[in-house]
Amino acid sequence: MNIWLVSAGIAILQTLLGNIIVFYNSPYLLLLHVFIAIILLALAIYGYFRVKLQMEKRILAGNIGLIVITGALGYLYTINASPIISIIHLLLAIGIVSNFSVLYGFERGQKYK
């Protein structure tokens, strides 16, 4: 199984879980949401040291930054339930999914060279 495909799937699951937390006001799922974010961060850091292409390293460095910033915004959302913070948090989460998907595409493309 490919690490980037799994990471993109986990990021999609994370996004769905975040939406459930916001729409149904479920604080019990918050710990699971944080735990999955830590897993995504660990996968991005692991991948950063695993890849060889500089373009992939830049994407993963961006993903590490996005995960940290998104986590900080998520914390701010728990303190101050602002819809603007929630929307920015969601858009950054979509960027994380996108970056993992691009990395999966790179890896698939390298198999056909």
C-alpha positions as CSV (number, residue, x, y, z in Angstrom):
1,M,0.0,0.0,0.0
2,N,1.3,3.4,-0.9
3,I,2.0,5.9,2.0
4,W,0.6,8.9,0.1
5,L,-2.6,7.1,-0.7
6,V,-3.1,6.1,2.9
7,S,-2.2,9.7,4.0
8,A,-4.7,11.2,1.6
9,G,-7.4,8.8,2.9
10,I,-6.6,9.6,6.5
11,A,-6.8,13.3,5.7
12,I,-10.2,12.9,4.1
13,L,-11.3,10.9,7.2
14,Q,-10.0,13.8,9.3
15,T,-11.9,16.3,7.3
16,L,-15.2,14.3,7.6
17,L,-14.6,13.9,11.4
18,G,-14.0,17.7,11.7
19,N,-17.3,18.4,9.9
20,I,-19.1,16.0,12.3
21,I,-17.6,17.8,15.3
22,V,-18.7,21.2,14.0
23,F,-22.1,20.4,12.7
24,Y,-23.2,18.1,15.6
25,N,-21.2,19.9,18.3
26,S,-19.6,16.7,19.4
27,P,-16.7,17.4,21.8
28,Y,-16.1,13.7,22.4
29,L,-14.7,13.2,18.9
30,L,-12.2,16.1,19.4
31,L,-9.6,13.8,21.0
32,L,-9.8,11.4,18.0
33,H,-9.5,14.4,15.7
34,V,-6.4,15.6,17.5
35,F,-4.9,12.0,17.5
36,I,-5.5,11.7,13.7
37,A,-3.8,15.1,13.2
38,I,-0.7,13.8,15.1
39,I,-0.7,10.7,12.8
40,L,-0.8,12.9,9.7
41,L,2.0,15.1,11.0
42,A,4.1,11.9,11.7
43,L,3.4,10.6,8.2
44,A,4.4,13.9,6.7
45,I,7.6,14.1,8.7
46,Y,8.5,10.5,7.9
47,G,7.8,11.1,4.3
48,Y,10.0,14.2,4.3
49,F,13.0,12.1,5.3
50,R,12.1,9.3,2.9
51,V,11.7,11.1,-0.4
52,K,14.6,12.0,-2.7
53,L,13.1,14.6,-5.1
54,Q,13.4,18.2,-4.0
55,M,9.9,18.9,-5.3
56,E,8.4,16.2,-3.0
57,K,10.4,17.6,-0.1
58,R,9.0,21.0,-0.7
59,I,5.4,19.7,-0.8
60,L,6.0,17.7,2.4
61,A,7.5,20.8,4.1
62,G,4.4,22.7,3.1
63,N,2.2,19.9,4.4
64,I,4.0,19.9,7.7
65,G,3.5,23.7,7.9
66,L,-0.2,23.3,6.9
67,I,-0.8,20.7,9.6
68,V,0.8,22.8,12.3
69,I,-1.1,26.0,11.2
70,T,-4.4,24.0,10.9
71,G,-3.8,22.6,14.3
72,A,-3.3,26.0,15.8
73,L,-6.5,27.3,14.1
74,G,-8.3,24.3,15.4
75,Y,-7.2,25.1,18.9
76,L,-8.3,28.7,18.4
77,Y,-11.7,27.4,17.2
78,T,-12.1,25.5,20.5
79,I,-11.5,28.7,22.4
80,N,-13.5,31.0,20.2
81,A,-16.1,29.2,18.0
82,S,-15.8,31.6,15.1
83,P,-17.2,30.6,11.7
84,I,-14.3,32.3,9.9
85,I,-11.7,30.2,11.8
86,S,-13.7,27.1,11.0
87,I,-13.8,28.0,7.3
88,I,-10.1,28.7,7.1
89,H,-9.4,25.5,9.0
90,L,-11.4,23.5,6.5
91,L,-9.7,25.2,3.5
92,L,-6.3,24.4,4.9
93,A,-7.4,20.8,5.5
94,I,-8.4,20.5,1.9
95,G,-4.9,21.7,1.0
96,I,-3.4,18.9,3.0
97,V,-5.5,16.3,1.2
98,S,-4.5,17.9,-2.1
99,N,-0.8,17.8,-1.3
100,F,-0.9,14.1,-0.3
101,S,-2.9,13.4,-3.5
102,V,-0.3,15.1,-5.6
103,L,2.5,13.1,-3.9
104,Y,0.5,9.9,-4.7
105,G,0.3,11.1,-8.4
106,F,4.1,11.7,-8.4
107,E,4.8,8.2,-7.1
108,R,2.4,6.6,-9.6
109,G,4.0,8.5,-12.4
110,Q,7.5,7.4,-11.5
111,K,6.4,3.8,-11.8
112,Y,5.7,4.2,-15.5
113,K,9.0,5.8,-16.5
